[in-house]
Each structure stands twice: as C-alpha cells, then as structure tokens.
C-alpha cells in the first residue's frame, strides 16, 4: 500500500495534476479580490453587495488565496513530489557518474557510439601513451591496451540534481517571503524619530503571518530634493540610527536594516502654520505633512477652521492664475482658501514667514521643512530565492557546456600492424562531438597522419 502511494506521489501524472491545480489557484487569485491588494473601503463595499459569496470565499481562504490552507496543501504535495522524484533519480545519477566496471565494450561493435575510427599506431607509440594523452585532455581513464575507457566531465549528471534542488530553494524562498512579508507606507518629517511603531504607518500595513514587523529606530536628519534646470533628478535623505551612525538613502538606494528596505518614495512639504487672534496671540499651531507637490490640493485644520492649500515652489502669476516657473524652491508660496462649516471665508497667498488675514485672525507660515514617504518592505526569503536562481544557472551552465563525453578503445595487432580502434559519444551535440573526437585523434597522430584500417 505504501509503495503504491509513493509511486503515485512521484508519478508524472501527479506532477501535472499539481501544476494544473496551482495554475487554477493563481488564476483565481487574479479574479477574486484579495484582502491585501484592495482598499478596506472597496472590500467592505463588495462584502455588503455579495455577503454570501464573500463569506464562502473567506471560509475557503480564497480572499487571501496565496496563503490559504488549500494553497499550502498543494505546495506541500509539490515539495513531496519533487523530493521523491529527486530521490528516485539519485541511483541513476550515481550510475551515470560511475566508470564502467568489468569488461569494457568492443569499440567496433558497442552500441550507442556515434563516432568510430581506427588508426595505425607508430612503432614508438603504445597504449599507455594514448591513455596519458587522454588524461591530459581532461579524461578520466581506466583499462589497458586490451580495452580502455575515458570519460570527460563525468560528474556533469550531478547538475540534473542541482537543478531540482534549485526548485526547492526558489519555492522555499517564495513561501518564506509570502509568510514573512511586511509592507507599509511611512511618512516622516525632518527631525522626526521613528522607533518601529506599527501605529505610525499610513493606514494599516500588511503584517507578517510569521515573525514581527521591522525593528528599526532612526531619525530623519535632512531631506534634499535634487533639481537640475527645473527638473527633479533625485532625492537625498540623511538618517541617523539609534547607535548614532549616519546613513544616506535616495530613490535608487534604500536604507536597509533588520532585513527591511526603507525605499524613498515621495517628498512633500511639512509647513508649520500658526493661527493668531486679533491681539497677535498664538491660539493654535502645528506641522502638517501636506501632499501638495505637483499641483495637488490638500487640507488641514486649525482653531476650528479648515484650510485648502495648493503649493507653488516657484510662484508666478500667468494670465491671472497662479502657476510655478519650475520645481525649484525659488519662490515657495501657498494659495490657501479658509473655510468654516464648509463655507469659504477668504482666499489668499502665504509666503515663507508670511501672513494671511481671515475672519479677524491671521494664518502665519513660520517654517517650511520637508517630509518624506518611505515604502517599507520586509521579507526573509529573497536570499534563498537568489541562491536558487544561482544554483539553477550553475546547473544549466554545467550541464550544457561541460557535458559528458565518453571514449572506448583498444590496441590490436592485425596482419602484423598495430591499430588503435576507438568509439566515442556524448550526451548532446552529436555532430560537434564527432568533430571533437576527430580533432582529438588527429592531434595525437598529426605527425604520422591518419589512415583507416
């Protein structure tokens, strides 16, 4: 019974079944909305419109299909199938890398050899010289004048096993990545510390199913937008960690700590606005991380008022409308609309250290630092995935460039002449192999020429 189960689990039919089922699951993952990919609002809306369907899909785990129990079971069987196939291949690999035992085949009649030839041996050459020549050319040689065998790259069949091991590594790394993955967005201003608090991330980050969120502690020291001739060319961010070590990050160079990448994603302004009453007393004030770059509008609230803000880094008036000459911060200006209870009160411009009067109050722009948005990714399986691809590449190169060649031969006396009779073959490239053996023995006999017996 056990043998039948093992035979089925290692069969090609079972492999094809698993691949088909995994393919179906991946297609379902593209069709069914996934909790980790859609916004909470859209997911709730879908759940309200189709409660029975969503409840069924949630019970099956199909709304998190890539981490569902069914997907895990299929991956588990896939690993079992791959392991059993590899285990069954080990004896075949061992047999193929071993040298022939016992009597070596007759090079004139042995089956499976695409190259056959015979050569007249010079008087001063014997079989040991021929075997020595083959060893210098990378062949492992056994036997004597009555029959010898030489194998080049005899360990190349091991590459087949390595290729299968690479699948293990890639799949294992992928599963570890899925279950340890953390993704989130983090906004920090200049001088703002971060100590790994999950609550500091925007919205709700994707938490790992195994492991903990990123353990990172650092403070943003400076944010410098790189602009050349009015065009954004980069973004440089300086950080200092809890040990006092400074780091630098930019768009193409993330800050890495605790298997986590903090990738510079977006920059914005974080102005310090203050509201003063008619007597000049400050009654409210705060820093606001406003998403107003590129002409976007954002809102903030102070002292019971709401403000709509647009930002122009290089302010200019064109055709009676606010605009910006470039993305350089040559003349930063906010165009702000003050509102109370949803009704506009006034609109005006506020420059750095400037003032806008509204409803008997003043809105003052005291500081204009930057804030930075990091895309935060943490997962532990990438190194294993890269190792798997490296092993696969090594196996393919080994298998197809350093492929196995085999030659058998014997020294014979016929009609008073000594002849070398040989036969050769290889795993791949039949015509190339024949040319190789021709060249090999032509080199050996180039001083004496080659004649057919």
C-alpha positions as CSV (number, residue, x, y, z in Angstrom):
1,X,0.0,0.0,0.0
2,X,2.8,2.4,1.0
3,X,4.7,1.6,-2.3
4,X,1.6,2.4,-4.3
5,X,1.1,5.7,-2.5
6,X,4.8,6.6,-3.0
7,X,4.6,5.6,-6.7
8,X,1.6,7.8,-7.2
9,X,3.1,10.8,-5.4
10,X,6.2,10.6,-7.5
11,X,4.5,10.0,-10.8
12,X,4.4,12.4,-13.8
13,X,0.6,12.3,-13.7
14,X,0.6,13.6,-10.1
15,X,3.1,16.3,-11.1
16,X,0.9,17.5,-14.0
17,X,-2.1,17.5,-11.7
18,X,-0.4,19.6,-9.1
19,X,0.9,22.1,-11.7
20,X,-2.7,22.4,-13.1
21,X,-4.3,22.9,-9.7
22,X,-1.6,25.5,-8.7
23,X,-2.3,27.3,-12.0
24,X,-6.0,27.4,-11.3
25,X,-5.3,28.8,-7.8
26,X,-3.2,31.6,-9.3
27,X,-5.8,32.4,-11.9
28,X,-8.4,32.6,-9.1
29,X,-6.1,34.9,-7.2
30,X,-6.2,37.3,-10.2
31,X,-10.0,37.1,-10.4
32,X,-11.0,37.1,-6.7
33,X,-10.4,40.4,-4.9
34,X,-7.6,39.9,-2.3
35,X,-7.7,41.5,1.1
36,X,-4.1,42.5,0.9
37,X,-4.5,44.2,-2.5
38,X,-7.8,46.1,-2.4
39,X,-8.6,49.0,-0.1
40,X,-10.7,48.3,3.1
41,X,-13.5,50.5,1.7
42,X,-13.8,48.6,-1.6
43,X,-13.6,45.3,0.2
44,X,-16.4,46.3,2.6
45,X,-18.5,47.5,-0.3
46,X,-18.0,44.2,-2.1
47,X,-18.9,42.3,1.1
48,X,-22.1,44.3,1.5
49,X,-23.2,43.6,-2.0
50,X,-22.4,39.9,-2.0
51,X,-22.4,38.7,1.6
52,X,-22.9,35.0,0.9
53,X,-20.3,34.8,-1.8
54,X,-17.7,36.7,0.2
55,X,-18.5,34.6,3.3
56,X,-17.9,31.4,1.3
57,X,-14.7,32.7,-0.2
58,X,-13.4,33.8,3.2
59,X,-14.2,30.3,4.6
60,X,-12.2,28.7,1.8
61,X,-9.4,31.3,2.3
62,X,-9.8,32.4,-1.3
63,X,-9.7,36.1,-0.3
64,X,-6.1,35.5,0.8
65,X,-5.6,32.7,-1.7
66,X,-1.8,32.7,-1.8
67,X,-1.7,32.0,1.9
68,X,-4.8,29.8,2.1
69,X,-4.8,26.3,3.5
70,X,-5.6,24.8,0.1
71,X,-2.6,26.6,-1.5
72,X,-0.4,25.4,1.4
73,X,-1.5,21.8,0.9
74,X,-0.8,22.0,-2.8
75,X,2.6,23.4,-2.3
76,X,3.3,20.8,0.3
77,X,2.4,18.0,-2.1
78,X,4.5,19.7,-4.8
79,X,7.6,19.6,-2.5
80,X,6.9,16.0,-1.7
81,X,6.6,15.1,-5.4
82,X,9.8,16.9,-6.2
83,X,11.6,15.3,-3.3
84,X,10.5,11.8,-4.3
85,X,11.5,12.4,-7.9
86,X,14.9,13.5,-6.8
87,X,15.3,10.5,-4.5
88,X,14.5,8.2,-7.4
89,X,16.9,9.9,-9.6
90,X,19.9,9.6,-7.2
91,X,20.7,6.0,-8.2
92,X,20.5,6.9,-11.9
93,X,22.9,9.8,-11.3
94,X,25.3,7.7,-9.3
95,X,25.2,5.1,-12.1
96,X,25.9,7.7,-14.8
97,X,28.9,9.3,-13.0
98,X,30.5,5.9,-12.2
99,X,33.1,4.4,-14.5
100,X,32.4,1.1,-16.3
101,X,33.1,-2.0,-14.2
102,X,34.3,-5.3,-15.6
103,X,34.9,-5.8,-19.3
104,X,34.9,-2.7,-21.5
105,X,32.9,-2.9,-24.6
106,X,34.3,-3.7,-28.1
107,X,34.8,-0.2,-29.8
108,X,34.0,-1.9,-33.2
109,X,30.6,-3.2,-32.2
110,X,29.4,-1.5,-29.0
111,X,26.0,0.1,-29.4
112,X,25.3,3.8,-28.8
113,X,28.5,5.3,-30.1
114,X,28.2,7.8,-32.9
115,X,31.9,8.2,-33.6
116,X,34.1,5.2,-34.7
117,X,37.6,5.2,-36.2
118,X,40.8,3.2,-36.4
119,X,44.4,4.4,-36.7
120,X,47.7,2.9,-37.4
121,X,50.0,3.2,-34.4
122,X,53.6,4.4,-34.9
123,X,56.3,2.0,-33.8
124,X,57.3,4.3,-30.9
125,X,53.7,4.7,-29.5
126,X,51.9,2.3,-27.2
127,X,48.6,2.2,-25.4
128,X,49.9,3.9,-22.3
129,X,50.9,7.0,-24.3
130,X,47.4,7.2,-25.7
131,X,45.8,6.9,-22.3
132,X,48.3,9.6,-21.0
133,X,47.3,11.9,-23.8
134,X,43.6,11.5,-23.0
135,X,44.2,12.2,-19.3
136,X,46.0,15.5,-20.3
137,X,42.8,16.4,-22.3
138,X,40.6,16.1,-19.1
139,X,39.5,12.4,-19.5
140,X,39.4,10.1,-16.5
141,X,40.8,6.9,-18.0
142,X,40.7,3.2,-16.8
143,X,41.7,0.0,-18.5
144,X,44.7,-1.2,-20.5
145,X,45.7,-2.0,-24.2
146,X,43.1,-4.7,-24.4
147,X,40.4,-2.3,-23.6
148,X,40.3,1.2,-22.1
149,X,37.6,3.8,-21.3
150,X,37.9,7.5,-20.9
151,X,35.2,9.9,-19.6
152,X,35.4,13.7,-19.7
153,X,33.1,15.7,-17.3
154,X,31.8,12.5,-15.8
155,X,30.3,14.4,-12.9
156,X,28.1,16.6,-15.1
157,X,24.9,14.5,-14.4
158,X,25.1,15.9,-10.9
159,X,23.9,19.2,-12.5
160,X,20.5,17.5,-13.0
161,X,20.2,17.1,-9.2
162,X,21.3,20.6,-8.6
163,X,18.7,21.9,-11.0
164,X,16.0,20.2,-9.0
165,X,17.5,21.5,-5.7
166,X,17.2,25.0,-7.2
167,X,13.4,24.5,-7.5
168,X,13.4,23.6,-3.8
169,X,15.3,26.8,-2.9
170,X,13.2,29.0,-5.1
171,X,9.9,27.6,-3.9
172,X,11.0,27.6,-0.3
173,X,12.3,31.2,-0.6
174,X,8.9,32.2,-2.1
175,X,6.9,30.6,0.7
176,X,9.1,32.2,3.3
177,X,8.7,35.6,1.6
178,X,4.9,35.3,1.5
179,X,4.6,34.4,5.2
180,X,7.2,36.9,6.5
181,X,6.4,39.8,4.2
182,X,5.6,43.2,5.8
183,X,4.6,46.1,3.6
184,X,3.7,49.6,4.6
185,X,4.0,53.3,3.9
186,X,5.7,55.6,6.4
187,X,5.7,59.4,6.4
188,X,8.4,61.2,8.4
189,X,9.4,64.9,8.6
190,X,12.9,66.4,9.2
191,X,13.9,65.8,12.8
192,X,11.1,63.2,13.4
193,X,12.2,60.0,15.1
194,X,10.8,56.5,14.3
195,X,11.2,53.5,16.6
196,X,9.3,50.8,14.7
197,X,5.8,51.7,16.0
198,X,3.2,50.0,13.8
199,X,0.7,52.7,14.5
200,X,3.0,55.2,12.8
201,X,2.4,53.6,9.4
202,X,-0.1,55.0,7.0
203,X,-3.5,53.2,7.1
204,X,-3.0,49.6,8.1
205,X,0.3,47.9,6.9
206,X,0.4,44.3,5.8
207,X,1.7,42.4,8.8
208,X,3.7,39.2,8.5
209,X,2.0,36.0,9.3
210,X,5.2,34.7,10.7
211,X,7.7,36.9,12.5
212,X,7.5,40.5,13.7
213,X,7.2,44.0,12.0
214,X,10.5,45.8,11.2
215,X,12.7,46.6,14.2
216,X,14.1,49.9,13.1
217,X,15.0,53.0,15.0
218,X,16.2,56.2,13.3
219,X,15.6,59.9,12.9
220,X,15.5,61.9,9.7
221,X,18.2,64.5,9.7
222,X,17.7,66.1,6.3
223,X,15.8,65.9,3.1
224,X,17.2,67.4,0.0
225,X,15.3,67.3,-3.3
226,X,17.8,67.2,-6.2
227,X,16.6,69.5,-9.0
228,X,18.6,70.5,-12.1
229,X,17.4,73.1,-14.6
230,X,13.9,73.0,-13.2
231,X,13.6,69.2,-13.4
232,X,13.6,66.7,-10.5
233,X,16.7,64.5,-10.7
234,X,16.7,62.8,-7.3
235,X,16.1,62.9,-3.6
236,X,18.7,62.6,-0.9
237,X,17.8,61.7,2.7
238,X,20.2,61.6,5.7
239,X,19.3,59.4,8.6
240,X,20.8,58.6,12.0
241,X,20.1,55.3,13.7
242,X,19.8,54.6,17.5
243,X,23.6,53.9,17.7
244,X,24.4,57.4,16.3
245,X,25.5,56.1,12.9
246,X,24.5,58.2,9.9
247,X,23.1,56.7,6.7
248,X,22.1,58.1,3.4
249,X,19.2,57.0,1.2
250,X,17.8,58.1,-2.2
251,X,15.4,56.8,-4.8
252,X,17.7,54.1,-6.0
253,X,19.4,53.3,-2.7
254,X,17.1,52.3,0.1
255,X,18.0,52.3,3.8
256,X,18.4,48.7,4.9
257,X,18.0,47.4,8.4
258,X,16.6,44.2,10.0
259,X,16.0,42.6,6.6
260,X,13.9,45.7,5.8
261,X,14.2,48.1,2.9
262,X,13.1,51.7,3.5
263,X,12.7,53.0,0.0
264,X,12.4,56.7,-0.7
265,X,9.1,57.1,-2.4
266,X,7.8,60.6,-2.3
267,X,8.6,64.0,-0.9
268,X,6.3,66.7,0.3
269,X,6.3,69.9,2.4
270,X,5.5,69.9,6.1
271,X,4.8,73.6,6.9
272,X,4.4,74.9,10.4
273,X,1.2,77.0,10.4
274,X,0.1,79.2,13.3
275,X,-3.2,80.9,13.9
276,X,-3.1,84.2,15.8
277,X,-6.0,86.2,17.1
278,X,-6.6,89.9,16.6
279,X,-4.3,90.7,19.5
280,X,-1.4,88.8,17.9
281,X,-1.6,85.9,20.4
282,X,-1.0,82.4,19.1
283,X,-4.1,80.3,19.7
284,X,-3.2,77.2,17.6
285,X,-0.4,75.8,15.5
286,X,1.1,72.6,14.1
287,X,3.2,71.0,11.5
288,X,1.2,69.4,8.6
289,X,2.5,66.8,6.2
290,X,0.8,68.1,3.1
291,X,0.6,66.2,-0.2
292,X,0.6,69.2,-2.4
293,X,3.6,68.6,-4.8
294,X,2.8,68.5,-8.5
295,X,-0.2,70.9,-8.1
296,X,-2.3,68.7,-5.8
297,X,-4.6,70.1,-3.2
298,X,-4.6,69.1,0.4
299,X,-6.4,70.2,3.6
300,X,-5.6,70.9,7.2
301,X,-7.5,72.3,10.2
302,X,-6.5,74.8,12.9
303,X,-8.5,76.8,15.5
304,X,-11.8,75.4,14.3
305,X,-11.2,76.5,10.7
306,X,-10.5,74.3,7.6
307,X,-7.9,75.3,5.0
308,X,-7.5,74.1,1.5
309,X,-3.9,74.5,0.3
310,X,-2.1,74.4,-3.1
311,X,1.6,74.8,-3.3
312,X,3.8,76.6,-5.9
313,X,7.5,76.1,-5.4
314,X,8.4,78.9,-7.8
315,X,5.3,81.1,-7.7
316,X,4.3,83.2,-10.6
317,X,1.1,84.6,-11.9
318,X,0.3,83.8,-15.5
319,X,-2.8,85.1,-17.3
320,X,-4.2,86.0,-14.0
321,X,-3.8,82.5,-12.5
322,X,-1.2,81.1,-10.0
323,X,1.5,78.9,-11.6
324,X,5.0,77.8,-11.0
325,X,8.0,78.5,-13.2
326,X,9.9,75.4,-12.2
327,X,10.1,72.7,-9.5
328,X,13.0,74.6,-7.8
329,X,12.1,76.3,-4.4
330,X,13.0,79.8,-5.6
331,X,9.7,81.4,-4.5
332,X,7.6,79.0,-2.5
333,X,4.0,80.2,-2.0
334,X,0.8,78.6,-0.7
335,X,-2.5,79.6,-2.1
336,X,-5.0,78.9,0.7
337,X,-8.7,79.0,1.0
338,X,-10.0,79.4,4.6
339,X,-13.4,77.7,5.4
340,X,-15.7,77.4,8.3
341,X,-18.6,74.9,8.4
342,X,-17.9,74.1,4.7
343,X,-18.3,77.6,3.5
344,X,-15.3,79.6,2.1
345,X,-14.3,82.7,4.0
346,X,-11.4,84.1,2.1
347,X,-8.6,83.1,-0.2
348,X,-5.0,84.4,-0.2
349,X,-1.4,83.6,-0.6
350,X,1.1,82.8,2.1
351,X,4.9,83.0,1.6
352,X,7.6,81.8,3.9
353,X,7.2,83.8,7.2
354,X,4.2,85.4,5.5
355,X,0.7,86.2,6.9
356,X,-2.8,85.7,5.5
357,X,-5.7,87.6,7.2
358,X,-9.1,85.9,7.5
359,X,-12.2,86.5,9.7
360,X,-10.3,88.6,12.2
361,X,-7.4,86.1,12.5
362,X,-4.0,85.6,11.0
363,X,-2.6,82.5,9.4
364,X,1.2,82.6,9.7
365,X,3.7,80.3,7.8
366,X,6.6,80.0,10.3
367,X,8.7,77.2,8.8
368,X,8.7,75.1,5.6
369,X,10.6,71.9,6.1
370,X,10.1,68.7,4.0
371,X,8.6,65.3,4.8
372,X,9.5,62.0,3.1
373,X,7.4,58.9,2.4
374,X,9.1,55.6,2.6
375,X,7.8,52.4,1.1
376,X,8.7,49.8,3.7
377,X,9.3,46.1,2.7
378,X,10.5,43.3,4.9
379,X,10.8,39.6,4.0
380,X,13.3,36.9,4.7
381,X,13.1,34.7,1.6
382,X,14.8,36.8,-1.0
383,X,18.3,35.5,-0.2
384,X,17.1,31.9,-0.6
385,X,15.4,32.8,-3.9
386,X,18.5,34.4,-5.3
387,X,20.5,31.3,-4.2
388,X,18.0,29.1,-6.0
389,X,18.4,31.1,-9.2
390,X,22.2,31.0,-8.8
391,X,22.2,27.2,-8.4
392,X,19.8,26.8,-11.4
393,X,22.1,28.9,-13.5
394,X,25.2,27.0,-12.4
395,X,23.4,23.7,-13.1
396,X,22.4,24.7,-16.7
397,X,25.9,26.0,-17.5
398,X,27.5,22.9,-16.1
399,X,25.0,20.5,-17.8
400,X,25.2,22.0,-21.3
401,X,28.7,23.5,-21.6
402,X,30.6,20.8,-19.6
403,X,28.6,17.9,-20.9
404,X,29.8,14.3,-20.6
405,X,31.9,12.7,-23.3
406,X,33.0,9.0,-23.4
407,X,35.5,7.2,-25.5
408,X,36.4,3.5,-25.5
409,X,39.3,1.9,-27.4
410,X,41.7,-1.0,-27.8
411,X,45.1,-1.6,-29.3
412,X,45.1,-4.6,-31.7
413,X,47.6,-6.4,-33.8
414,X,46.2,-7.2,-37.3
415,X,48.3,-8.6,-40.1
416,X,51.5,-7.5,-38.4
417,X,50.3,-4.0,-37.9
418,X,49.3,-2.3,-34.6
419,X,46.0,-0.5,-34.7
420,X,44.1,1.8,-32.3
421,X,40.3,1.2,-32.6
422,X,38.2,3.8,-30.8
423,X,34.5,4.7,-30.5
424,X,33.1,7.9,-28.9
425,X,29.8,9.5,-27.8
426,X,28.4,12.4,-25.8
427,X,25.1,13.4,-24.2
428,X,24.5,16.3,-26.5
429,X,25.7,17.8,-29.8
430,X,26.3,14.6,-31.9
431,X,27.9,16.4,-34.8
432,X,30.1,18.6,-32.6
433,X,31.2,15.5,-30.7
434,X,32.3,13.8,-33.9
435,X,34.3,16.8,-34.9
436,X,35.8,17.0,-31.4
437,X,37.0,13.3,-31.5
438,X,38.3,13.7,-35.0
439,X,40.3,16.7,-33.9
440,X,41.5,15.0,-30.8
441,X,42.9,12.0,-32.5
442,X,44.2,14.0,-35.5
443,X,46.2,16.0,-33.0
444,X,47.5,12.7,-31.5
445,X,48.6,11.4,-34.9
446,X,49.3,14.6,-36.7
447,X,53.0,13.8,-37.3
448,X,52.2,10.4,-38.7
449,X,48.9,11.1,-40.5
450,X,45.6,9.1,-40.2
451,X,44.7,6.1,-42.2
452,X,41.7,3.8,-41.9
453,X,42.4,0.2,-41.0
